[in-house]
Amino acid sequence: MKSTKRKNMPPEERRAQLLGCAQMLFFSKGFEDTTIQDVLDMASVSKGGFYHHFKSKDELLFGVLDGMAEGVFSQMAVVASDGTSSALDLLHSFIHLRANYLREHDYPGQVEFFRVMNQDKNMVLLEQFKRRVRTGAMPVLVRIIQKGCDEGTFTVADVDTAAELILFLSTFIDLALLRAIEARGTETADHAAEKLQAAIDMQFLTLDRVLGLPDGTTNFGWPEAVDVTMATQPPLPPSSN
């Protein structure tokens, strides 16, 4: 890709530019097949300019994911500021944020991100990312649950503990999702897809019972998620160039 003429930018603008280029490349080429040089060429930045902001490609990946988290947080803020909807409606809006984001933002690219982030070498980065999401989500969820208790919709003995458990449950499907992603195009794909759907169903059945709701009240918010996941294409092996 032909680079543009290099120009000076304030540090925050340069960092944002590098993150934007990295996200486009990771989504289009895949993380493993994108090199730091690809990012430098696209952004028209020197190696020194890059390493001023990021120590490695893994740190760049986390920066992109952190930006994605900020996008989810902004949606959470909208939910939190809604003073007219019932607690149950707010809960549905909250738990559907993940599905809505995945559906609306290049899901095949995000599947690749998820696969890469769950590699052993990225476990520390992944845990940092999950902790950041939990920290941002906790006060919003506590407010929703407390509202539901005040309305008599939820039956919860300890609001904070219930919120922490629900946030823990939000990652329950991740292992089944990873197995399904890895099984795409293999003879075990159908079985992995069934296990993923079972994990999704169990996650929301448990959420209902934590809050004292009738079984089947909550759901992931994207009925076709398993089929769409299995239809995405596994990445090609990294090129040798």
C-alpha positions in Angstrom: 0.0 0.0 0.0 1.4 3.4 -1.0 2.2 5.5 2.0 1.3 9.2 2.3 3.8 11.9 3.1 4.8 11.8 6.7 3.6 14.7 8.8 4.0 15.8 12.4 1.1 15.0 14.7 0.4 15.6 18.4 1.2 12.4 20.3 -2.4 11.5 21.0 -3.4 11.9 17.3 -0.5 9.8 16.2 -1.4 7.0 18.7 -5.0 7.1 17.5 -3.8 6.9 13.9 -1.6 3.9 14.6 -4.5 2.2 16.4 -6.9 2.9 13.5 -4.4 1.5 10.9 -3.7 -1.5 13.1 -7.4 -2.3 13.4 -8.0 -2.1 9.7 -5.0 -4.3 9.0 -5.8 -6.9 11.7 -9.4 -7.2 10.4 -8.4 -7.4 6.7 -5.2 -9.5 6.9 -5.5 -11.1 10.3 -3.3 -10.4 13.4 -0.7 -13.1 12.6 -0.2 -12.0 9.0 0.1 -8.3 9.8 3.6 -7.0 10.6 4.6 -3.9 12.4 6.1 -2.8 9.0 2.6 -3.0 7.5 1.3 -0.6 10.2 4.3 1.7 9.7 3.7 1.8 5.9 0.0 2.4 6.2 0.4 5.2 8.8 3.6 6.6 7.2 5.4 6.5 10.6 9.0 5.6 11.4 9.9 2.7 13.7 11.0 5.2 16.3 7.6 6.9 16.1 5.9 3.6 16.5 7.9 2.4 19.5 7.4 5.7 21.2 3.7 4.6 21.6 3.8 0.8 21.6 6.4 -1.7 22.8 5.2 -4.6 20.6 2.5 -5.8 18.2 0.8 -7.5 21.2 0.6 -4.2 23.0 -0.8 -2.6 19.8 -3.5 -5.4 19.7 -4.4 -4.6 23.3 -4.7 -0.9 22.4 -7.1 -1.8 19.6 -9.2 -3.9 22.0 -9.1 -1.2 24.6 -10.6 1.2 22.1 -13.3 -1.3 21.3 -14.0 -1.5 25.1 -14.4 2.3 25.2 -17.0 2.0 22.4 -18.9 -0.5 24.6 -18.6 1.7 27.6 -20.1 4.6 25.7 -23.1 2.4 25.0 -23.3 1.4 28.7 -23.4 5.1 29.5 -26.5 5.5 27.4 -28.1 2.6 29.2 -27.1 4.0 32.6 -28.6 7.5 31.7 -32.0 6.0 30.8 -34.2 7.0 33.7 -37.5 6.1 32.2 -37.2 2.4 31.2 -38.0 -0.4 33.6 -35.1 -2.3 35.2 -35.9 -5.4 33.1 -35.7 -3.4 29.9 -32.5 -1.8 31.1 -31.1 -5.3 31.9 -32.0 -6.5 28.4 -30.3 -3.5 26.9 -27.2 -4.1 29.0 -26.8 -7.8 28.3 -27.4 -7.3 24.6 -24.5 -4.8 24.3 -22.0 -7.6 23.4 -24.2 -9.2 20.8 -25.1 -5.8 19.2 -21.4 -4.8 19.0 -20.4 -8.1 17.5 -23.1 -8.0 14.9 -22.5 -4.4 13.9 -18.6 -4.3 13.8 -17.1 -6.8 11.3 -17.9 -10.0 13.1 -15.5 -12.2 11.1 -12.6 -9.8 12.0 -13.6 -9.9 15.6 -13.7 -13.7 15.6 -10.0 -13.6 14.5 -9.3 -11.1 17.3 -10.9 -13.4 19.8 -9.0 -16.4 18.6 -5.7 -14.6 18.8 -6.3 -13.0 22.2 -7.0 -16.5 23.6 -3.6 -17.8 22.6 -1.4 -18.7 25.6 1.0 -15.8 24.8 -1.8 -13.3 25.1 -3.4 -14.6 28.4 -2.0 -11.6 30.4 -3.3 -9.1 27.9 -6.6 -10.9 27.8 -7.0 -10.8 31.6 -6.2 -7.1 31.7 -8.8 -6.5 29.0 -11.5 -8.5 30.9 -10.6 -6.7 34.1 -11.0 -3.3 32.4 -14.4 -4.3 31.0 -15.6 -5.6 34.4 -14.5 -2.5 36.1 -16.3 -0.3 33.7 -19.5 -2.4 33.7 -19.8 -2.9 37.4 -21.4 0.4 38.5 -23.9 0.3 35.6 -25.0 -3.2 36.4 -25.3 -2.5 40.1 -27.6 0.4 39.3 -29.8 -1.7 37.1 -30.1 -4.5 39.7 -30.8 -2.1 42.5 -33.6 -0.5 40.4 -35.0 -4.0 39.7 -35.0 -4.8 43.4 -36.7 -1.5 44.2 -39.4 -2.2 41.6 -39.9 -5.8 42.9 -38.8 -7.4 39.6 -35.5 -8.9 40.8 -35.1 -10.9 44.0 -31.5 -10.4 45.1 -30.0 -10.6 48.6 -26.8 -8.8 47.8 -26.8 -6.5 44.8 -23.0 -6.1 44.5 -22.4 -9.8 44.7 -25.1 -10.5 42.1 -23.5 -8.0 39.8 -20.1 -9.5 40.2 -21.5 -13.0 39.4 -23.3 -11.8 36.4 -20.2 -10.2 35.0 -18.3 -13.4 35.7 -21.0 -15.3 33.8 -20.6 -12.9 30.8 -17.4 -14.8 29.9 -18.8 -18.2 30.6 -19.4 -18.9 26.9 -15.8 -17.9 25.9 -14.3 -21.4 26.1 -17.2 -23.0 24.1 -16.9 -20.1 21.6 -13.1 -20.7 21.2 -13.7 -24.4 20.7 -16.3 -23.7 18.1 -14.0 -21.3 16.3 -11.2 -23.8 16.2 -13.6 -26.5 14.9 -14.8 -24.6 11.9 -14.4 -26.6 8.7 -13.6 -29.9 10.6 -15.7 -33.0 11.3 -16.3 -31.8 14.9 -17.9 -28.5 13.8 -21.5 -29.6 14.4 -20.7 -30.9 17.8 -18.8 -27.8 18.8 -21.7 -25.6 17.5 -24.2 -27.6 19.7 -21.9 -27.1 22.7 -21.7 -23.4 22.1 -25.5 -23.1 21.9 -25.8 -25.1 25.1 -23.3 -22.8 26.8 -25.2 -19.7 25.7 -28.5 -21.2 27.0 -27.0 -22.2 30.3 -25.4 -18.8 30.8 -28.7 -17.0 30.5 -30.7 -19.6 32.5 -28.2 -19.0 35.3 -28.6 -15.3 35.0 -32.4 -15.6 35.3 -32.0 -17.6 38.5 -29.5 -15.3 40.0 -32.0 -12.4 39.7 -35.0 -14.5 40.6 -36.6 -14.2 37.1 -38.6 -16.8 35.3 -36.5 -19.2 33.2 -36.2 -17.9 29.6 -36.5 -14.2 30.5 -33.0 -13.2 29.3 -31.1 -14.2 26.2 -27.9 -13.3 24.3 -29.8 -11.1 21.9 -28.6 -12.6 18.7 -30.4 -15.9 17.9 -28.2 -16.6 14.8 -24.9 -16.1 16.6 -23.8 -19.7 16.5 -24.7 -20.2 12.8 -22.9 -17.0 11.9 -19.8 -18.0 13.9 -19.5 -21.4 12.3 -19.9 -19.8 8.8 -16.9 -17.5 9.3 -13.8 -18.6 7.5 -10.7 -19.9 9.4 -7.6 -17.7 8.7 -5.1 -18.8 6.1 -1.7 -19.9 7.4 0.7 -16.8 7.8 2.6 -16.0 4.7 6.3 -16.7 4.5 7.1 -13.3 3.0 
